[in-house]
């Protein structure tokens, strides 16, 4: 077969014929050089061919590199491949403060086959690495194969050991997730496993965008929290917990219009850099993953529902002079007013009797529909995977209506409570919570659950409950000039051993809002302080109710964070009608 027949599928384009001709000419050149006995010509031709071949290779590589740089997707941050395996992008707060970052660390290895002086190496490493168990060092130095000794060494620690000049000691670089603020906001930020997979908090909820950020796809992941607000919340919550020694405690601050979580605290807490050393109880995010009977804070919802359905007005009256019999139940007030109360006074005195009467007027069907619309019968809508499912009545009969109206018989998470409170206080629209920063000026679309008039009335009623000297249960949360409103909550915990509620085990809380004045669209914030099984002190006359353990720290948090939020103090004219009831041991129940 001749070369002229070697074209693809018998096809002979001009380029193919040109190549064949050149090959034939080279072949004839070799024959002529041999015939003329001029081997130097043969050598020159061969050198020329080698140079031509390599030139073509270099041109091909150059063209390929140029094509990849200009037209391929390599290095454009469209997947995880751009970063090292397990690499994660930075996480920052709403103001750009660093919350989580990947830093280069080193793992130390020893290959005993390369060790010159085993005894000296063992002595030097034992002195430099006192945290490493002696048995592990012995096995590594005197063993028979390369072994891992210690990981997580910082560059400085690595250099200190490297400078010892010990043969057989080597290092391998490894990425390690670091949390510069340690325990601050640990339950919201979360943590990762050794392979860089998010296991809790934002690290788990936003795992994909955080991983993609490591490959250059956008900037750092920005959370909704403000570390200044977070620090103030944690500080006041710790002080209150130290005083009342609860089993656990929760603190929350949210923007009622955007649903942004500005701060979240859960006690006991842990250092996110040492999450593996923490207990399950320390890692438990009580704000999201725990559910509680919230007690009288639920009266806020019942009163709002009563107003929104039109079955009551602020001036409607309820006879709370005697315990109220509803079916087979008899409902009592914790601290009986023994009076005919209007709706505002029912709220201020936290009257179970008045609230149950109001709920009976509303009816079980409507009450349950409102609770569902407010998000109280489902896990809170938020990115956090830990968001817990509530415990709700199986049947909305009159017993369930009476119980849930004042916060018994229904268990919800603090996040679910905050989400529902936001809807009552932002003009009446239900919006999900979020741990991601919203763009400036953006307020997400919501679903209307109560009217604007109802929302405005609730702001007034909650404010009246905090004004000093007006007989409300939340007076200890007042901050002059900031128009604070709120509602106390004291829920007794159900004890299976006695098949009833244990008066010695309480969940005490205070749900606050500020500022309550101004138009509905004005900036407004919700603050929650909750303590699980607090203990009364001499200062609280032995009481551990919401007005004593929740209201004071809530007020202190509000006073500290108002400047960060741009909330200005205003001169308030308050008429004190009588001696404040907070002067005695019965205050704040």
Beta strands, then each sheet from edge to edge (+ up, - down):
strand 1: 91-92
strand 2: 98-110
strand 3: 147-153
strand 4: 169-178
strand 5: 221-222
strand 6: 248-255
strand 7: 261-267
strand 8: 292-293
strand 9: 317-319
strand 10: 324-326
strand 11: 329-331
strand 12: 340-342
strand 13: 411-412
strand 14: 429-430
strand 15: 447-448
strand 16: 485-495
strand 17: 500-514
strand 18: 525-532
sheet 1: 3+ 2- 1+ 5+
sheet 2: 3+ 2- 4+
sheet 3: 7+ 6- 18+ 17- 16+
sheet 4: 8+ 13-
sheet 5: 9+ 12-
sheet 6: 10+ 11-
sheet 7: 14+ 15-
end
